[in-house]
Amino acid sequence: MTKEIAVLGAGSWGSVLASVLDENGSHVRLWSYNEKQVAQFNETHTNPKYIKNYTFSESITAYHDLAAAIDGVDYILFVVPTQVTRSVARQVAAILKDRNHSVNIIHASKGIEEKTYLRLSQVLSEEIDPENRQSISVLSGPSQAEDVVTHDITLVTVASDNQRAASEIQDLFMNNYFRVYTSDDVIGVEFGAALKNIIALGAGALYGLGYKDNAKAALMTRGLAEISRLGTSFGANPLTFIGLSGVGDIIVTATSTNSRNWRAGNELGRGESLEAVIKNMGMVIEGVATTRAAYELSKKRGVEMPITSAIYHVLYDGADIKETINQLMTREGRSEIG
């Protein structure tokens, strides 16, 4: 039976996931807050700000009216920026409640909410009443939208406390170029998804400063150790961090020039100010807000995260990048494990 799916967020990842679902036979509605973007998508079937030189299927319809976009759907996929997820979820919740409708919720955003330090599944569960949601799942893994749209081989994970829902979502997305694995470790998948953006910022900065592969490998490896420490302190399975949503996502995000977090870090390493980088990017750089949230959370949790701390001080305290790297390299020696 064909499923009705609303994809909320028409950025690069949201529009490409809408395309995957459409190719697999679902009826897809793509929502954006931007009326001009919606009009352009419906008229030309393109989304040039986010995905260049690609024409989307005419069977995908874009919506500006949120109520119309989610009316009667089976699934709602959130792919809006982390820091607006709560406000969009609140609007969705009111519509679902008014229409006495229950749906399966998925999110594919990657971040931690500032100030509350909540993972996005927690934000969604707070805002959408249990009677209006059948499940909440997260889709994550090493997946640059620009590569998925060309049908490059891509493997991701769907994690949920509801394994029936996870299996159904696996079937919705899986095809001969987009392979989906299931997991019950929502905590680990969400922490891996969010915190790898911090490491990508650092990797881009190293490149901008002229450092090479040895430095990049060191950052990625020790960065993964930090992510694992924080995630497992909340009950995540440590094995999740050596999987697709852990090391897999770090590899692609910290090495790909398509990664906006890597590109932002690269510009910082070349001497651009954070304000200029954000302005030039023209799109949300999830790692910037996530760095602050993760830094503050690690302090509250008592988890040592020296790389995250260093990037935080560069972003928010104006610390000199080269001096910060020197401080990291001259820390007291210790065992690698433990």
C-alpha positions in Angstrom: 0.0 0.0 0.0 1.4 3.4 -1.0 2.2 5.6 1.9 1.5 9.4 2.2 4.6 11.1 3.6 5.1 14.8 4.5 8.7 15.9 4.5 9.2 19.1 6.5 12.2 21.1 5.4 13.1 21.7 1.8 16.8 22.1 2.2 19.4 19.9 0.5 18.8 16.8 2.8 15.0 17.2 3.0 14.5 17.6 -0.7 16.8 14.6 -1.5 15.1 12.3 1.0 11.8 13.4 -0.6 13.2 12.3 -3.9 14.3 8.9 -2.5 10.8 8.3 -1.1 9.2 9.3 -4.3 11.4 7.0 -6.3 10.4 4.2 -4.0 6.7 4.7 -4.7 5.5 6.9 -1.8 3.3 9.9 -2.3 5.5 12.8 -1.0 4.6 16.3 0.1 7.5 18.7 0.6 6.9 21.6 3.0 8.9 24.8 3.2 8.3 28.0 5.2 9.6 29.9 2.1 6.8 30.7 -0.3 9.1 31.7 -3.1 11.0 28.4 -2.8 7.7 26.5 -2.9 6.5 28.3 -6.0 9.8 27.7 -7.8 9.8 24.0 -6.9 6.2 23.5 -8.1 6.8 25.5 -11.3 10.3 24.2 -12.3 10.7 21.1 -10.1 14.1 22.4 -9.1 15.7 23.5 -5.8 18.8 25.3 -7.1 19.9 27.0 -3.8 20.4 23.6 -2.2 20.7 21.0 -5.1 22.2 22.4 -8.2 21.6 21.0 -11.7 18.9 18.5 -10.7 15.3 18.2 -11.7 12.9 16.6 -9.2 10.0 14.4 -10.0 6.8 16.2 -11.0 4.9 13.9 -8.6 6.5 15.6 -5.6 4.4 18.6 -4.6 5.7 21.5 -2.4 3.6 23.2 0.2 3.8 26.4 2.2 0.6 25.6 4.2 1.7 23.2 6.9 -1.8 22.0 7.7 -2.3 21.0 4.0 1.1 19.3 3.9 0.4 17.0 6.8 -3.3 16.4 6.3 -4.0 12.7 6.5 -0.4 11.5 6.1 1.0 8.3 7.4 4.5 9.6 8.2 5.9 13.0 9.0 9.7 13.4 8.4 11.3 16.4 10.1 14.3 17.7 8.3 14.3 21.3 9.6 17.2 22.9 11.4 17.7 21.7 14.9 17.0 25.0 16.6 13.6 25.4 14.9 12.5 21.8 15.3 10.5 22.6 18.5 8.6 25.5 17.0 7.7 23.4 13.9 6.8 20.4 16.0 4.5 22.6 18.2 2.6 23.7 15.1 2.4 20.1 13.8 1.1 19.0 17.2 -1.7 21.5 17.2 -2.8 20.5 13.7 -2.7 16.7 14.6 -4.7 17.4 17.8 -7.3 19.5 16.0 -7.8 16.7 13.4 -7.5 13.8 15.9 -4.9 12.2 13.7 -2.0 10.0 14.6 1.2 9.5 12.6 4.6 8.0 12.6 7.3 10.6 13.3 10.8 10.4 11.8 13.5 13.0 12.0 16.7 13.3 10.0 18.2 16.5 11.5 21.5 16.4 13.3 21.9 18.5 16.4 21.2 19.1 20.1 18.8 21.8 21.2 20.5 24.7 22.8 19.8 25.5 26.5 17.7 22.3 27.1 20.5 20.1 25.7 17.8 17.7 24.4 18.2 15.3 21.5 15.6 15.8 18.8 13.5 12.7 19.6 13.1 14.1 23.1 12.0 17.5 21.7 9.5 15.8 19.4 8.2 13.6 22.2 7.7 16.7 24.4 5.8 18.6 21.8 3.6 16.0 20.1 1.1 14.3 22.3 1.3 10.5 22.5 -2.2 10.1 21.2 -1.1 11.8 18.0 2.1 9.8 17.4 2.5 6.1 16.8 6.3 6.1 17.0 9.4 8.4 16.8 12.4 7.3 14.8 15.7 8.8 13.7 17.3 8.4 10.3 21.1 9.0 10.2 24.4 8.0 8.7 27.1 9.0 6.3 25.0 10.6 3.6 25.9 13.8 1.7 22.7 14.9 -0.2 24.7 15.8 -3.3 25.9 12.2 -3.6 22.6 10.6 -2.8 20.9 12.5 -5.6 23.3 11.0 -8.1 22.5 7.5 -6.7 25.9 7.0 -5.1 25.9 4.0 -2.8 24.7 5.2 0.6 24.2 3.3 3.9 22.3 4.8 6.8 20.6 3.7 10.1 17.1 4.1 11.3 16.8 3.9 15.1 13.7 3.6 17.1 12.3 2.3 20.4 9.6 0.8 18.2 11.2 -1.9 16.1 8.0 -2.4 14.0 8.2 1.2 13.0 12.0 0.9 12.3 11.4 -2.0 10.0 8.6 -0.2 8.1 10.8 2.9 7.7 13.6 0.7 6.5 11.3 -0.6 3.8 10.1 2.9 2.8 13.7 4.2 2.1 15.6 1.1 1.0 16.5 0.6 -2.7 19.5 -0.5 -4.8 21.6 2.6 -3.9 20.1 3.6 -0.5 20.5 0.8 2.1 19.0 1.1 5.6 19.9 -0.8 8.7 17.8 -0.8 11.9 18.9 0.0 15.5 17.3 0.3 18.9 19.9 2.7 20.1 18.2 6.1 19.6 20.6 7.8 22.1 23.7 6.7 20.3 22.5 7.4 16.8 21.4 10.9 17.8 24.6 11.8 19.6 26.7 10.5 16.8 24.7 12.4 14.2 24.9 15.7 16.2 28.4 15.7 17.5 30.2 14.7 14.3 29.4 18.2 13.0 31.8 19.6 15.7 34.6 17.3 14.4 33.8 18.4 10.8 34.3 22.0 11.8 37.7 21.1 13.3 38.7 19.1 10.3 37.9 21.9 8.0 39.8 24.4 10.2 42.9 22.1 10.1 42.8 22.0 6.3 42.4 25.8 6.1 45.5 26.1 8.3 47.5 23.8 6.0 47.6 20.7 8.2 47.5 17.4 6.3 46.2 13.8 6.6 48.0 12.8 9.9 46.4 15.7 11.7 43.0 15.0 10.2 43.2 11.3 11.2 44.2 12.3 14.8 41.3 14.7 15.1 38.7 12.3 13.7 39.9 9.4 16.0 40.1 11.4 19.2 36.9 13.2 18.3 35.1 9.9 18.0 36.4 9.1 21.5 34.8 12.2 22.9 31.5 11.6 21.2 31.5 8.0 22.6 32.3 9.3 26.1 29.4 11.7 26.2 26.9 9.3 24.5 27.7 6.4 26.7 27.3 8.6 29.8 23.6 8.8 28.7 23.3 5.1 28.1 24.2 4.8 24.5 25.7 1.5 23.2 29.4 2.1 22.6 29.3 -0.1 19.5 26.9 2.4 17.8 29.9 4.8 17.6 31.9 2.5 15.4 28.9 2.1 13.1 27.3 4.1 10.4 26.0 7.0 12.6 29.3 7.2 14.4 32.6 6.7 12.6 30.8 6.5 9.2 29.2 9.9 9.6 32.5 11.4 10.9 34.4 10.1 7.9 32.1 11.7 5.3 31.3 14.9 7.1 34.9 15.6 8.1 36.4 14.9 4.7 33.8 16.0 2.1 33.9 19.4 0.6 30.1 19.1 0.2 29.9 19.3 4.0 28.9 22.8 5.1 30.4 22.2 8.5 33.7 21.3 6.9 33.5 24.3 4.6 32.7 26.6 7.5 35.7 25.2 9.4 38.0 25.7 6.4 37.0 29.3 6.1 37.7 29.8 9.8 41.1 28.2 9.4 41.8 30.6 6.6 41.2 33.6 8.9 37.5 34.4 8.3 35.4 35.5 11.2 32.5 33.3 12.4 30.1 36.1 11.5 31.4 36.3 7.9 31.4 32.5 7.6 27.7 32.3 8.6 26.8 35.1 6.3 28.7 33.6 3.3 27.3 30.1 3.8 23.7 31.2 3.4 22.5 27.9 5.1 22.4 26.6 8.6 25.7 25.4 9.9 24.5 22.9 12.5 27.9 22.4 14.1 28.1 26.0 15.4 25.1 25.7 17.7 25.9 22.1 18.5 29.4 23.0 19.7 27.9 25.3 22.3 25.3 22.8 23.4 27.8 20.0 23.6 30.4 22.1 25.5 27.8 23.2 28.1 26.4 19.7 28.4 29.8 18.1 28.9 30.5 20.5 31.7 27.2 19.7 33.4 27.8 16.0 32.8 31.4 16.0 33.9 32.6 14.5 30.7 36.0 15.5 29.4 35.8 16.7 25.7 39.0 18.7 25.0 38.5 19.0 21.2 34.9 20.2 21.6 36.1 22.6 24.3 38.8 23.9 22.0 36.4 24.5 19.1 34.0 26.2 21.5 36.6 28.7 22.6 37.6 29.4 19.0 33.9 30.0 18.0 32.6 31.8 21.0 35.6 33.3 22.8 37.7 34.4 19.9 40.6 32.1 20.8 43.4 31.9 18.3 43.2 28.6 16.4 46.9 27.9 16.1 47.5 28.6 19.8 44.5 26.4 20.7 45.9 23.5 18.6 49.3 24.0 20.5 47.5 23.8 23.8 45.8 20.5 22.7 49.1 19.0 21.6 50.9 20.0 24.8 48.4 18.5 27.2 49.7 16.1 29.8 50.4 12.6 28.4 47.9 9.9 29.1 46.7 6.4 28.1 44.8 6.2 24.8 42.1 3.9 26.3 40.2 5.0 29.3 
